[in-house]
Structures are given as structure tokens and as C-alpha cells.
Amino acid sequence: MFKMVALYKRPENTESFDEYYFGTHMPLTKKIPGLQDVKITKISGSPMGESEYYLMCEMYYESKQAFKEASKTEESKAAGKDAMKFAGNLVTFFFGEEYGE
Amino acid sequence: MFKMVALYKRPENTESFDEYYFGTHMPLTKKIPGLQDVKITKISGSPMGESEYYLMCEMYYESKQAFKEASKTEESKAAGKDAMKFAGNLVTFFFGEEYGE
């Protein structure tokens, strides 16, 4: 599977982040055509103690081609724009092929 | 599932990184007791173009408790020490609970 990853640093106010993220941003994300699965990781720490990261969202597509097609849609652009609006200073995006090892 | 994530920045020499990672580090990692699944993502880019990240390894455990038990083992300590040895300047670790959204 091909996935897009959104990795968010810990926000100052986790409560308002969660409210917006799950109440507004996730419903926008789930409208993206071709999106097959979404996994969330609530980051609780690191081997050194606290982590600077707070949440990771993994968005799965059937292939890189399917992801590229999805990225051209209005729904994808709206979700991306929304992420930058509410968490532009916190989020890092990257993508790639996932496989079992 | 509970997972530990190792996120590696792009190394200067990807060929020697891959050789060590898959030839030496991954076999050490897979010896960790309680480790149920390993997923690798070869990061190929970001919406802005290149990504500073190169590879993400996700290591799955049945629960946080199982992960904590695993972390106490010699095998886990050896794998962690090895990661710091060959990629201490590239790797970031974090962990948390993963769930579908």
C-alpha cells in the first residue's frame, strides 16, 4: 500500500487541537476519493521520555498512482489547505510505499 | 495495537545505509521478544517535493504492557544500541497506540 503520513508536533492546547482535528479536519480528510484506510497514532512518549510529536495520521491508497490521482481532487486540496490552516506550524507530511518486513 | 516508530532522516549514503539496515539492524530488531509485526515505509517524497525523511519503521506489539516488557529484554537493548550506533544522528523514536479512524 502507498501512504501519506501527517506527523503533528504537540500543540500548546491538546484539547482544542483534538476537537478541531477529529470534529472538522478528519471528516474533510475522509472525503478524499480513493482513500482506503486511515490510521491514527496518539503518541504517548519516546524512549527518552516525552516526545515532541503528538499525533500521526496515516492515509492509505491502493498505489502511488491512486494517491497522485487523489491529490488532484478538490477534496484533497481542501483537506490539505485545512491542515495548513489549523496546524501549519505543527505538521510535517511525507509519503511512500509501505511493506511488511 | 501499540507501536514503536523509528523515523530516519535521509542518510548521505543511502546504499550503505540500506545494506546495514536490512543486513544487520533488521535481523537484530526481529529478535525482540513480543514483537508481532514490522512495517517499513520507504519515503519517496512530500507534497513540497523532497522529504528530509528516508525511512520509517513501525514495530507492533500487542499492547503497551507487552512493549514495556519487551523493552526490558537484552534483545531490545541490543537493537536500540545498534540503531544509535549506525544512525544516532538520523533517527527519532516515538511510540503510541494505533487505531483505525
N, CA and C atoms of all chains as a GROMACS GRO file, in nm:
protein
  606
    1MET      N    1   0.085  -0.120   0.000
    1MET     CA    2   0.000   0.000   0.000
    1MET      C    3   0.088   0.125   0.000
    2PHE      N    4   0.035   0.230  -0.057
    2PHE     CA    5   0.104   0.358  -0.057
    2PHE      C    6   0.039   0.446   0.049
    3LYS      N    7   0.120   0.516   0.125
    3LYS     CA    8   0.058   0.600   0.227
    3LYS      C    9   0.117   0.740   0.233
    4MET      N   10   0.029   0.832   0.270
    4MET     CA   11   0.066   0.969   0.304
    4MET      C   12   0.064   0.977   0.456
    5VAL      N   13   0.169   1.034   0.513
    5VAL     CA   14   0.179   1.046   0.658
    5VAL      C   15   0.175   1.193   0.696
    6ALA      N   16   0.093   1.224   0.794
    6ALA     CA   17   0.092   1.359   0.853
    6ALA      C   18   0.135   1.343   0.998
    7LEU      N   19   0.249   1.402   1.032
    7LEU     CA   20   0.304   1.388   1.166
    7LEU      C   21   0.297   1.525   1.234
    8TYR      N   22   0.221   1.531   1.344
    8TYR     CA   23   0.197   1.658   1.413
    8TYR      C   24   0.278   1.668   1.541
    9LYS      N   25   0.345   1.779   1.559
    9LYS     CA   26   0.410   1.808   1.687
    9LYS      C   27   0.303   1.838   1.791
   10ARG      N   28   0.341   1.826   1.916
   10ARG     CA   29   0.247   1.851   2.026
   10ARG      C   30   0.201   1.998   2.025
   11PRO      N   31   0.069   2.018   2.018
   11PRO     CA   32   0.019   2.157   2.020
   11PRO      C   33   0.018   2.211   2.163
   12GLU      N   34   0.010   2.341   2.174
   12GLU     CA   35   0.002   2.400   2.309
   12GLU      C   36  -0.124   2.356   2.380
   13ASN      N   37  -0.234   2.357   2.306
   13ASN     CA   38  -0.362   2.317   2.366
   13ASN      C   39  -0.412   2.189   2.298
   14THR      N   40  -0.388   2.077   2.364
   14THR     CA   41  -0.424   1.949   2.302
   14THR      C   42  -0.576   1.931   2.293
   15GLU      N   43  -0.648   1.990   2.385
   15GLU     CA   44  -0.794   1.974   2.386
   15GLU      C   45  -0.856   2.041   2.262
   16SER      N   46  -0.814   2.165   2.235
   16SER     CA   47  -0.873   2.234   2.119
   16SER      C   48  -0.821   2.173   1.989
   17PHE      N   49  -0.697   2.124   1.991
   17PHE     CA   50  -0.644   2.053   1.874
   17PHE      C   51  -0.732   1.932   1.842
   18ASP      N   52  -0.754   1.849   1.944
   18ASP     CA   53  -0.834   1.727   1.924
   18ASP      C   54  -0.974   1.761   1.874
   19GLU      N   55  -1.032   1.863   1.931
   19GLU     CA   56  -1.168   1.900   1.893
   19GLU      C   57  -1.173   1.934   1.744
   20TYR      N   58  -1.076   2.016   1.701
   20TYR     CA   59  -1.076   2.056   1.560
   20TYR      C   60  -1.037   1.937   1.471
   21TYR      N   61  -0.936   1.865   1.515
   21TYR     CA   62  -0.884   1.756   1.433
   21TYR      C   63  -0.990   1.650   1.405
   22PHE      N   64  -1.052   1.603   1.511
   22PHE     CA   65  -1.148   1.494   1.494
   22PHE      C   66  -1.287   1.543   1.452
   23GLY      N   67  -1.319   1.668   1.488
   23GLY     CA   68  -1.451   1.721   1.456
   23GLY      C   69  -1.461   1.784   1.319
   24THR      N   70  -1.352   1.843   1.270
   24THR     CA   71  -1.356   1.916   1.144
   24THR      C   72  -1.257   1.860   1.040
   25HIS      N   73  -1.132   1.842   1.082
   25HIS     CA   74  -1.031   1.803   0.982
   25HIS      C   75  -1.050   1.659   0.933
   26MET      N   76  -1.076   1.568   1.025
   26MET     CA   77  -1.088   1.426   0.984
   26MET      C   78  -1.207   1.404   0.889
   27PRO      N   79  -1.323   1.464   0.917
   27PRO     CA   80  -1.432   1.449   0.820
   27PRO      C   81  -1.396   1.502   0.681
   28LEU      N   82  -1.319   1.609   0.673
   28LEU     CA   83  -1.275   1.661   0.542
   28LEU      C   84  -1.181   1.561   0.475
   29THR      N   85  -1.089   1.507   0.554
   29THR     CA   86  -0.991   1.410   0.502
   29THR      C   87  -1.061   1.288   0.445
   30LYS      N   88  -1.162   1.241   0.518
   30LYS     CA   89  -1.228   1.116   0.476
   30LYS      C   90  -1.309   1.130   0.348
   31LYS      N   91  -1.326   1.254   0.302
   31LYS     CA   92  -1.397   1.276   0.175
   31LYS      C   93  -1.306   1.255   0.054
   32ILE      N   94  -1.174   1.241   0.077
   32ILE     CA   95  -1.081   1.231  -0.036
   32ILE      C   96  -1.107   1.103  -0.117
   33PRO      N   97  -1.135   1.116  -0.245
   33PRO     CA   98  -1.164   0.998  -0.327
   33PRO      C   99  -1.042   0.906  -0.335
   34GLY      N  100  -1.064   0.777  -0.323
   34GLY     CA  101  -0.955   0.681  -0.335
   34GLY      C  102  -0.886   0.650  -0.204
   35LEU      N  103  -0.917   0.726  -0.100
   35LEU     CA  104  -0.858   0.700   0.032
   35LEU      C  105  -0.919   0.570   0.085
   36GLN      N  106  -0.833   0.472   0.115
   36GLN     CA  107  -0.885   0.340   0.150
   36GLN      C  108  -0.887   0.314   0.300
   37ASP      N  109  -0.797   0.376   0.372
   37ASP     CA  110  -0.791   0.349   0.515
   37ASP      C  111  -0.718   0.465   0.584
   38VAL      N  112  -0.755   0.492   0.708
   38VAL     CA  113  -0.689   0.596   0.786
   38VAL      C  114  -0.653   0.537   0.922
   39LYS      N  115  -0.528   0.550   0.960
   39LYS     CA  116  -0.486   0.505   1.093
   39LYS      C  117  -0.429   0.623   1.170
   40ILE      N  118  -0.468   0.629   1.295
   40ILE     CA  119  -0.422   0.735   1.384
   40ILE      C  120  -0.335   0.674   1.492
   41THR      N  121  -0.223   0.739   1.523
   41THR     CA  122  -0.145   0.700   1.640
   41THR      C  123  -0.140   0.819   1.734
   42LYS      N  124  -0.189   0.798   1.856
   42LYS     CA  125  -0.176   0.901   1.959
   42LYS      C  126  -0.042   0.874   2.027
   43ILE      N  127   0.052   0.965   2.006
   43ILE     CA  128   0.189   0.943   2.052
   43ILE      C  129   0.199   0.973   2.202
   44SER      N  130   0.243   0.873   2.276
   44SER     CA  131   0.243   0.888   2.422
   44SER      C  132   0.381   0.905   2.482
   45GLY      N  133   0.484   0.893   2.400
   45GLY     CA  134   0.618   0.913   2.455
   45GLY      C  135   0.726   0.865   2.361
   46SER      N  136   0.847   0.865   2.413
   46SER     CA  137   0.964   0.817   2.338
   46SER      C  138   1.055   0.746   2.439
   47PRO      N  139   1.153   0.672   2.389
   47PRO     CA  140   1.242   0.604   2.485
   47PRO      C  141   1.314   0.702   2.579
   48MET      N  142   1.325   0.828   2.537
   48MET     CA  143   1.394   0.928   2.620
   48MET      C  144   1.296   0.998   2.716
   49GLY      N  145   1.169   0.970   2.707
   49GLY     CA  146   1.068   1.036   2.791
   49GLY      C  147   0.959   1.094   2.705
   50GLU      N  148   0.939   1.226   2.714
   50GLU     CA  149   0.837   1.288   2.629
   50GLU      C  150   0.881   1.290   2.483
   51SER      N  151   0.782   1.290   2.394
   51SER     CA  152   0.810   1.307   2.252
   51SER      C  153   0.767   1.447   2.211
   52GLU      N  154   0.837   1.504   2.115
   52GLU     CA  155   0.793   1.634   2.063
   52GLU      C  156   0.670   1.616   1.973
   53TYR      N  157   0.642   1.488   1.938
   53TYR     CA  158   0.529   1.460   1.849
   53TYR      C  159   0.405   1.420   1.929
   54TYR      N  160   0.292   1.450   1.869
   54TYR     CA  161   0.164   1.429   1.939
   54TYR      C  162   0.074   1.329   1.869
   55LEU      N  163   0.070   1.338   1.737
   55LEU     CA  164  -0.024   1.254   1.663
   55LEU      C  165   0.031   1.224   1.523
   56MET      N  166   0.010   1.101   1.480
   56MET     CA  167   0.046   1.064   1.343
   56MET      C  168  -0.077   1.010   1.273
   57CYS      N  169  -0.102   1.061   1.154
   57CYS     CA  170  -0.213   1.012   1.072
   57CYS      C  171  -0.155   0.948   0.947
   58GLU      N  172  -0.196   0.825   0.922
   58GLU     CA  173  -0.150   0.754   0.803
   58GLU      C  174  -0.270   0.730   0.710
   59MET      N  175  -0.258   0.778   0.589
   59MET     CA  176  -0.367   0.770   0.491
   59MET      C  177  -0.327   0.679   0.377
   60TYR      N  178  -0.401   0.571   0.362
   60TYR     CA  179  -0.362   0.464   0.269
   60TYR      C  180  -0.436   0.471   0.136
   61TYR      N  181  -0.358   0.448   0.031
   61TYR     CA  182  -0.411   0.440  -0.106
   61TYR      C  183  -0.364   0.308  -0.168
   62GLU      N  184  -0.437   0.267  -0.272
   62GLU     CA  185  -0.404   0.139  -0.334
   62GLU      C  186  -0.264   0.140  -0.397
   63SER      N  187  -0.223   0.254  -0.448
   63SER     CA  188  -0.095   0.263  -0.519
   63SER      C  189  -0.051   0.410  -0.521
   64LYS      N  190   0.072   0.431  -0.564
   64LYS     CA  191   0.120   0.568  -0.579
   64LYS      C  192   0.037   0.642  -0.684
   65GLN      N  193   0.001   0.570  -0.787
   65GLN     CA  194  -0.080   0.630  -0.893
   65GLN      C  195  -0.217   0.675  -0.838
   66ALA      N  196  -0.278   0.589  -0.756
   66ALA     CA  197  -0.409   0.623  -0.697
   66ALA      C  198  -0.394   0.746  -0.607
   67PHE      N  199  -0.283   0.752  -0.533
   67PHE     CA  200  -0.258   0.869  -0.448
   67PHE      C  201  -0.242   0.995  -0.532
   68LYS      N  202  -0.168   0.984  -0.642
   68LYS     CA  203  -0.147   1.100  -0.729
   68LYS      C  204  -0.279   1.150  -0.788
   69GLU      N  205  -0.363   1.057  -0.827
   69GLU     CA  206  -0.495   1.095  -0.879
   69GLU      C  207  -0.577   1.165  -0.771
   70ALA      N  208  -0.573   1.106  -0.650
   70ALA     CA  209  -0.649   1.162  -0.539
   70ALA      C  210  -0.604   1.305  -0.508
   71SER      N  211  -0.473   1.326  -0.518
   71SER     CA  212  -0.416   1.457  -0.482
   71SER      C  213  -0.465   1.570  -0.572
   72LYS      N  214  -0.513   1.534  -0.689
   72LYS     CA  215  -0.561   1.636  -0.783
   72LYS      C  216  -0.705   1.680  -0.753
   73THR      N  217  -0.773   1.610  -0.665
   73THR     CA  218  -0.915   1.639  -0.642
   73THR      C  219  -0.935   1.760  -0.551
   74GLU      N  220  -1.051   1.820  -0.563
   74GLU     CA  221  -1.086   1.934  -0.477
   74GLU      C  222  -1.088   1.892  -0.330
   75GLU      N  223  -1.135   1.770  -0.304
   75GLU     CA  224  -1.144   1.721  -0.167
   75GLU      C  225  -1.006   1.712  -0.102
   76SER      N  226  -0.908   1.664  -0.178
   76SER     CA  227  -0.772   1.653  -0.126
   76SER      C  228  -0.713   1.791  -0.101
   77LYS      N  229  -0.736   1.881  -0.196
   77LYS     CA  230  -0.684   2.017  -0.179
   77LYS      C  231  -0.747   2.085  -0.058
   78ALA      N  232  -0.876   2.061  -0.038
   78ALA     CA  233  -0.945   2.123   0.076
   78ALA      C  234  -0.890   2.069   0.209
   79ALA      N  235  -0.864   1.938   0.213
   79ALA     CA  236  -0.812   1.878   0.337
   79ALA      C  237  -0.670   1.929   0.364
   80GLY      N  238  -0.589   1.939   0.259
   80GLY     CA  239  -0.453   1.990   0.275
   80GLY      C  240  -0.451   2.134   0.322
   81LYS      N  241  -0.538   2.214   0.263
   81LYS     CA  242  -0.548   2.356   0.299
   81LYS      C  243  -0.593   2.370   0.445
   82ASP      N  244  -0.686   2.284   0.483
   82ASP     CA  245  -0.736   2.289   0.621
   82ASP      C  246  -0.624   2.253   0.720
   83ALA      N  247  -0.544   2.152   0.688
   83ALA     CA  248  -0.434   2.112   0.778
   83ALA      C  249  -0.336   2.228   0.796
   84MET      N  250  -0.306   2.296   0.685
   84MET     CA  251  -0.212   2.408   0.694
   84MET      C  252  -0.271   2.523   0.775
   85LYS      N  253  -0.404   2.538   0.767
   85LYS     CA  254  -0.471   2.647   0.837
   85LYS      C  255  -0.467   2.626   0.990
   86PHE      N  256  -0.500   2.505   1.034
   86PHE     CA  257  -0.512   2.486   1.179
   86PHE      C  258  -0.383   2.434   1.243
   87ALA      N  259  -0.290   2.382   1.158
   87ALA     CA  260  -0.169   2.322   1.217
   87ALA      C  261  -0.047   2.337   1.128
   88GLY      N  262  -0.042   2.445   1.050
   88GLY     CA  263   0.069   2.465   0.957
   88GLY      C  264   0.206   2.469   1.026
   89ASN      N  265   0.207   2.513   1.150
   89ASN     CA  266   0.333   2.522   1.225
   89ASN      C  267   0.367   2.392   1.298
   90LEU      N  268   0.277   2.292   1.290
   90LEU     CA  269   0.298   2.168   1.366
   90LEU      C  270   0.318   2.046   1.276
   91VAL      N  271   0.267   2.054   1.154
   91VAL     CA  272   0.258   1.931   1.074
   91VAL      C  273   0.372   1.916   0.973
   92THR      N  274   0.416   1.791   0.958
   92THR     CA  275   0.510   1.750   0.853
   92THR      C  276   0.444   1.640   0.772
   93PHE      N  277   0.449   1.652   0.641
   93PHE     CA  278   0.393   1.548   0.554
   93PHE      C  279   0.505   1.473   0.481
   94PHE      N  280   0.487   1.346   0.466
   94PHE     CA  281   0.573   1.268   0.375
   94PHE      C  282   0.496   1.146   0.329
   95PHE      N  283   0.541   1.086   0.219
   95PHE     CA  284   0.470   0.970   0.165
   95PHE      C  285   0.566   0.866   0.112
   96GLY      N  286   0.514   0.744   0.099
   96GLY     CA  287   0.595   0.635   0.047
   96GLY      C  288   0.521   0.504   0.048
   97GLU      N  289   0.589   0.403  -0.002
   97GLU     CA  290   0.532   0.269  -0.010
   97GLU      C  291   0.558   0.196   0.121
   98GLU      N  292   0.453   0.135   0.175
   98GLU     CA  293   0.467   0.056   0.298
   98GLU      C  294   0.465  -0.092   0.264
   99TYR      N  295   0.552  -0.167   0.330
   99TYR     CA  296   0.551  -0.312   0.311
   99TYR      C  297   0.594  -0.383   0.439
  100GLY      N  298   0.554  -0.507   0.452
  100GLY     CA  299   0.592  -0.584   0.570
  100GLY      C  300   0.736  -0.630   0.558
  101GLU      N  301   0.802  -0.645   0.673
  101GLU     CA  302   0.943  -0.684   0.670
  101GLU      C  303   0.958  -0.816   0.747
  102MET      N  304  -0.345  -0.188   1.844
  102MET     CA  305  -0.205  -0.229   1.858
  102MET      C  306  -0.121  -0.110   1.906
  103PHE      N  307  -0.017  -0.145   1.978
  103PHE     CA  308   0.077  -0.043   2.025
  103PHE      C  309   0.200  -0.049   1.934
  104LYS      N  310   0.251   0.065   1.898
  104LYS     CA  311   0.369   0.060   1.810
  104LYS      C  312   0.478   0.157   1.852
  105MET      N  313   0.600   0.112   1.824
  105MET     CA  314   0.719   0.196   1.834
  105MET      C  315   0.755   0.236   1.693
  106VAL      N  316   0.782   0.364   1.673
  106VAL     CA  317   0.817   0.414   1.540
  106VAL      C  318   0.960   0.464   1.541
  107ALA      N  319   1.036   0.423   1.442
  107ALA     CA  320   1.171   0.478   1.421
  107ALA      C  321   1.167   0.550   1.288
  108LEU      N  322   1.189   0.680   1.291
  108LEU     CA  323   1.183   0.763   1.171
  108LEU      C  324   1.324   0.814   1.140
  109TYR      N  325   1.375   0.774   1.024
  109TYR     CA  326   1.513   0.807   0.987
  109TYR      C  327   1.518   0.918   0.883
  110LYS      N  328   1.602   1.017   0.908
  110LYS     CA  329   1.629   1.118   0.807
  110LYS      C  330   1.714   1.056   0.697
  111ARG      N  331   1.712   1.120   0.582
  111ARG     CA  332   1.787   1.070   0.467
  111ARG      C  333   1.938   1.070   0.496
  112PRO      N  334   2.001   0.954   0.485
  112PRO     CA  335   2.146   0.948   0.509
  112PRO      C  336   2.223   1.000   0.387
  113GLU      N  337   2.348   1.034   0.408
  113GLU     CA  338   2.431   1.080   0.295
  113GLU      C  339   2.447   0.970   0.192
  114ASN      N  340   2.472   0.849   0.243
  114ASN     CA  341   2.492   0.735   0.153
  114ASN      C  342   2.379   0.634   0.175
  115THR      N  343   2.279   0.639   0.087
  115THR     CA  344   2.161   0.553   0.106
  115THR      C  345   2.196   0.406   0.082
  116GLU      N  346   2.293   0.382  -0.004
  116GLU     CA  347   2.328   0.243  -0.034
  116GLU      C  348   2.390   0.173   0.088
  117SER      N  349   2.483   0.239   0.154
  117SER     CA  350   2.545   0.175   0.270
  117SER      C  351   2.446   0.172   0.388
  118PHE      N  352   2.359   0.273   0.396
  118PHE     CA  353   2.254   0.270   0.498
  118PHE      C  354   2.167   0.146   0.479
  119ASP      N  355   2.118   0.126   0.358
  119ASP     CA  356   2.030   0.013   0.331
  119ASP      C  357   2.099  -0.119   0.361
  120GLU      N  358   2.224  -0.127   0.322
  120GLU     CA  359   2.299  -0.251   0.343
  120GLU      C  360   2.307  -0.285   0.492
  121TYR      N  361   2.340  -0.183   0.573
  121TYR     CA  362   2.349  -0.208   0.716
  121TYR      C  363   2.210  -0.229   0.777
  122TYR      N  364   2.116  -0.147   0.735
  122TYR     CA  365   1.983  -0.153   0.794
  122TYR      C  366   1.918  -0.289   0.773
  123PHE      N  367   1.915  -0.333   0.648
  123PHE     CA  368   1.845  -0.458   0.619
  123PHE      C  369   1.931  -0.582   0.646
  124GLY      N  370   2.063  -0.566   0.639
  124GLY     CA  371   2.151  -0.680   0.658
  124GLY      C  372   2.187  -0.706   0.803
  125THR      N  373   2.194  -0.600   0.884
  125THR     CA  374   2.238  -0.616   1.023
  125THR      C  375   2.134  -0.569   1.124
  126HIS      N  376   2.084  -0.447   1.105
  126HIS     CA  377   1.994  -0.392   1.207
  126HIS      C  378   1.858  -0.464   1.212
  127MET      N  379   1.800  -0.491   1.096
  127MET     CA  380   1.667  -0.554   1.096
  127MET      C  381   1.669  -0.694   1.158
  128PRO      N  382   1.769  -0.777   1.126
  128PRO     CA  383   1.775  -0.908   1.194
  128PRO      C  384   1.784  -0.895   1.346
  129LEU      N  385   1.857  -0.795   1.397
  129LEU     CA  386   1.865  -0.773   1.541
  129LEU      C  387   1.728  -0.733   1.596
  130THR      N  388   1.661  -0.644   1.524
  130THR     CA  389   1.528  -0.596   1.566
  130THR      C  390   1.429  -0.711   1.575
  131LYS      N  391   1.434  -0.798   1.476
  131LYS     CA  392   1.334  -0.906   1.470
  131LYS      C  393   1.352  -1.010   1.580
  132LYS      N  394   1.464  -1.002   1.651
  132LYS     CA  395   1.484  -1.093   1.766
  132LYS      C  396   1.410  -1.046   1.891
  133ILE      N  397   1.356  -0.924   1.891
  133ILE     CA  398   1.295  -0.870   2.013
  133ILE      C  399   1.172  -0.954   2.050
  134PRO      N  400   1.169  -1.008   2.170
  134PRO     CA  401   1.055  -1.091   2.213
  134PRO      C  402   0.927  -1.007   2.219
  135GLY      N  403   0.818  -1.063   2.170
  135GLY     CA  404   0.690  -0.994   2.176
  135GLY      C  405   0.661  -0.906   2.056
  136LEU      N  406   0.762  -0.886   1.972
  136LEU     CA  407   0.742  -0.805   1.851
  136LEU      C  408   0.654  -0.885   1.755
  137GLN      N  409   0.538  -0.827   1.718
  137GLN     CA  410   0.442  -0.904   1.640
  137GLN      C  411   0.446  -0.875   1.490
  138ASP      N  412   0.486  -0.754   1.456
  138ASP     CA  413   0.485  -0.719   1.314
  138ASP      C  414   0.580  -0.600   1.294
  139VAL      N  415   0.639  -0.594   1.175
  139VAL     CA  416   0.727  -0.482   1.140
  139VAL      C  417   0.685  -0.432   1.002
  140LYS      N  418   0.661  -0.302   0.994
  140LYS     CA  419   0.630  -0.243   0.864
  140LYS      C  420   0.732  -0.135   0.832
  141ILE      N  421   0.775  -0.137   0.707
  141ILE     CA  422   0.874  -0.040   0.659
  141ILE      C  423   0.807   0.051   0.557
  142THR      N  424   0.834   0.179   0.566
  142THR     CA  425   0.793   0.271   0.459
  142THR      C  426   0.917   0.336   0.403
  143LYS      N  427   0.938   0.316   0.274
  143LYS     CA  428   1.046   0.385   0.204
  143LYS      C  429   0.987   0.518   0.158
  144ILE      N  430   1.035   0.625   0.218
  144ILE     CA  431   0.977   0.756   0.194
  144ILE      C  432   1.029   0.813   0.062
  145SER      N  433   0.935   0.845  -0.026
  145SER     CA  434   0.976   0.887  -0.160
  145SER      C  435   0.956   1.036  -0.186
  146GLY      N  436   0.893   1.106  -0.092
  146GLY     CA  437   0.875   1.249  -0.115
  146GLY      C  438   0.777   1.310  -0.019
  147SER      N  439   0.744   1.435  -0.044
  147SER     CA  440   0.646   1.508   0.035
  147SER      C  441   0.568   1.597  -0.062
  148PRO      N  442   0.457   1.654  -0.015
  148PRO     CA  443   0.381   1.740  -0.107
  148PRO      C  444   0.462   1.859  -0.157
  149MET      N  445   0.569   1.894  -0.083
  149MET     CA  446   0.652   2.009  -0.123
  149MET      C  447   0.768   1.966  -0.213
  150GLY      N  448   0.784   1.836  -0.236
  150GLY     CA  449   0.895   1.787  -0.318
  150GLY      C  450   0.970   1.681  -0.241
  151GLU      N  451   1.099   1.703  -0.218
  151GLU     CA  452   1.177   1.605  -0.141
  151GLU      C  453   1.137   1.607   0.006
  152SER      N  454   1.155   1.494   0.072
  152SER     CA  455   1.134   1.488   0.216
  152SER      C  456   1.270   1.478   0.283
  153GLU      N  457   1.281   1.535   0.402
  153GLU     CA  458   1.406   1.518   0.477
  153GLU      C  459   1.415   1.376   0.534
  154TYR      N  460   1.300   1.304   0.529
  154TYR     CA  461   1.298   1.169   0.584
  154TYR      C  462   1.319   1.064   0.475
  155TYR      N  463   1.375   0.952   0.518
  155TYR     CA  464   1.413   0.848   0.423
  155TYR      C  465   1.338   0.717   0.446
  156LEU      N  466   1.322   0.681   0.572
  156LEU     CA  467   1.264   0.550   0.604
  156LEU      C  468   1.193   0.556   0.739
  157MET      N  469   1.078   0.489   0.745
  157MET     CA  470   1.006   0.476   0.872
  157MET      C  471   0.986   0.328   0.901
  158CYS      N  472   1.020   0.290   1.022
  158CYS     CA  473   1.000   0.151   1.064
  158CYS      C  474   0.897   0.152   1.178
  159GLU      N  475   0.792   0.073   1.163
  159GLU     CA  476   0.689   0.063   1.266
  159GLU      C  477   0.692  -0.077   1.324
  160MET      N  478   0.710  -0.084   1.454
  160MET     CA  479   0.723  -0.212   1.525
  160MET      C  480   0.602  -0.231   1.617
  161TYR      N  481   0.526  -0.336   1.589
  161TYR     CA  482   0.397  -0.356   1.657
  161TYR      C  483   0.404  -0.457   1.771
  162TYR      N  484   0.337  -0.420   1.879
  162TYR     CA  485   0.322  -0.506   1.996
  162TYR      C  486   0.174  -0.518   2.030
  163GLU      N  487   0.142  -0.625   2.103
  163GLU     CA  488   0.001  -0.648   2.135
  163GLU      C  489  -0.057  -0.534   2.218
  164SER      N  490   0.023  -0.477   2.307
  164SER     CA  491  -0.026  -0.375   2.400
  164SER      C  492   0.092  -0.292   2.449
  165LYS      N  493   0.061  -0.183   2.518
  165LYS     CA  494   0.168  -0.102   2.577
  165LYS      C  495   0.246  -0.184   2.678
  166GLN      N  496   0.173  -0.266   2.752
  166GLN     CA  497   0.238  -0.351   2.853
  166GLN      C  498   0.336  -0.448   2.787
  167ALA      N  499   0.292  -0.509   2.677
  167ALA     CA  500   0.380  -0.602   2.606
  167ALA      C  501   0.506  -0.530   2.555
  168PHE      N  502   0.486  -0.408   2.507
  168PHE     CA  503   0.601  -0.328   2.460
  168PHE      C  504   0.696  -0.299   2.576
  169LYS      N  505   0.639  -0.262   2.692
  169LYS     CA  506   0.723  -0.230   2.807
  169LYS      C  507   0.804  -0.353   2.853
  170GLU      N  508   0.739  -0.467   2.850
  170GLU     CA  509   0.810  -0.591   2.884
  170GLU      C  510   0.923  -0.618   2.785
  171ALA      N  511   0.890  -0.600   2.656
  171ALA     CA  512   0.990  -0.625   2.550
  171ALA      C  513   1.110  -0.532   2.567
  172SER      N  514   1.082  -0.408   2.607
  172SER     CA  515   1.190  -0.308   2.617
  172SER      C  516   1.294  -0.343   2.721
  173LYS      N  517   1.256  -0.429   2.815
  173LYS     CA  518   1.349  -0.468   2.922
  173LYS      C  519   1.445  -0.579   2.879
  174THR      N  520   1.420  -0.639   2.763
  174THR     CA  521   1.500  -0.755   2.723
  174THR      C  522   1.635  -0.714   2.665
  175GLU      N  523   1.728  -0.806   2.671
  175GLU     CA  524   1.861  -0.784   2.613
  175GLU      C  525   1.851  -0.760   2.462
  176GLU      N  526   1.759  -0.832   2.397
  176GLU     CA  527   1.743  -0.819   2.252
  176GLU      C  528   1.699  -0.677   2.214
  177SER      N  529   1.606  -0.622   2.293
  177SER     CA  530   1.559  -0.486   2.265
  177SER      C  531   1.671  -0.385   2.288
  178LYS      N  532   1.743  -0.403   2.397
  178LYS     CA  533   1.853  -0.310   2.426
  178LYS      C  534   1.961  -0.317   2.318
  179ALA      N  535   1.988  -0.439   2.268
  179ALA     CA  536   2.089  -0.455   2.163
  179ALA      C  537   2.045  -0.385   2.034
  180ALA      N  538   1.917  -0.399   2.000
  180ALA     CA  539   1.866  -0.335   1.878
  180ALA      C  540   1.869  -0.182   1.891
  181GLY      N  541   1.831  -0.133   2.008
  181GLY     CA  542   1.833   0.012   2.031
  181GLY      C  543   1.974   0.068   2.024
  182LYS      N  544   2.066  -0.005   2.087
  182LYS     CA  545   2.206   0.038   2.088
  182LYS      C  546   2.262   0.038   1.945
  183ASP      N  547   2.223  -0.063   1.868
  183ASP     CA  548   2.270  -0.071   1.730
  183ASP      C  549   2.217   0.046   1.648
  184ALA      N  550   2.091   0.081   1.667
  184ALA     CA  551   2.033   0.195   1.593
  184ALA      C  552   2.109   0.324   1.624
  185MET      N  553   2.139   0.344   1.751
  185MET     CA  554   2.212   0.465   1.789
  185MET      C  555   2.352   0.465   1.731
  186LYS      N  556   2.410   0.345   1.719
  186LYS     CA  557   2.547   0.334   1.667
  186LYS      C  558   2.554   0.370   1.518
  187PHE      N  559   2.462   0.317   1.440
  187PHE     CA  560   2.477   0.338   1.294
  187PHE      C  561   2.396   0.458   1.245
  188ALA      N  562   2.300   0.507   1.328
  188ALA     CA  563   2.215   0.616   1.279
  188ALA      C  564   2.169   0.709   1.392
  189GLY      N  565   2.251   0.723   1.492
  189GLY     CA  566   2.214   0.807   1.606
  189GLY      C  567   2.184   0.951   1.568
  190ASN      N  568   2.248   0.998   1.461
  190ASN     CA  569   2.226   1.136   1.416
  190ASN      C  570   2.109   1.149   1.319
  191LEU      N  571   2.048   1.035   1.285
  191LEU     CA  572   1.940   1.037   1.185
  191LEU      C  573   1.804   0.997   1.241
  192VAL      N  574   1.805   0.920   1.349
  192VAL     CA  575   1.680   0.855   1.392
  192VAL      C  576   1.608   0.929   1.504
  193THR      N  577   1.475   0.929   1.494
  193THR     CA  578   1.387   0.977   1.601
  193THR      C  579   1.293   0.862   1.636
  194PHE      N  580   1.278   0.836   1.765
  194PHE     CA  581   1.187   0.732   1.810
  194PHE      C  582   1.065   0.793   1.878
  195PHE      N  583   0.949   0.735   1.858
  195PHE     CA  584   0.832   0.768   1.939
  195PHE      C  585   0.737   0.649   1.937
  196PHE      N  586   0.648   0.645   2.034
  196PHE     CA  587   0.556   0.531   2.041
  196PHE      C  588   0.416   0.576   2.082
  197GLY      N  589   0.320   0.488   2.054
  197GLY     CA  590   0.182   0.518   2.091
  197GLY      C  591   0.087   0.412   2.040
  198GLU      N  592  -0.038   0.431   2.074
  198GLU     CA  593  -0.144   0.337   2.035
  198GLU      C  594  -0.195   0.374   1.896
  199GLU      N  595  -0.205   0.274   1.811
  199GLU     CA  596  -0.261   0.295   1.676
  199GLU      C  597  -0.402   0.241   1.669
  200TYR      N  598  -0.488   0.318   1.604
  200TYR     CA  599  -0.625   0.268   1.584
  200TYR      C  600  -0.680   0.319   1.452
  201GLY      N  601  -0.779   0.249   1.398
  201GLY     CA  602  -0.843   0.292   1.274
  201GLY      C  603  -0.935   0.410   1.301
  202GLU      N  604  -0.950   0.494   1.201
  202GLU     CA  605  -1.038   0.614   1.219
  202GLU      C  606  -1.149   0.610   1.115
   0.00000   0.00000   0.00000
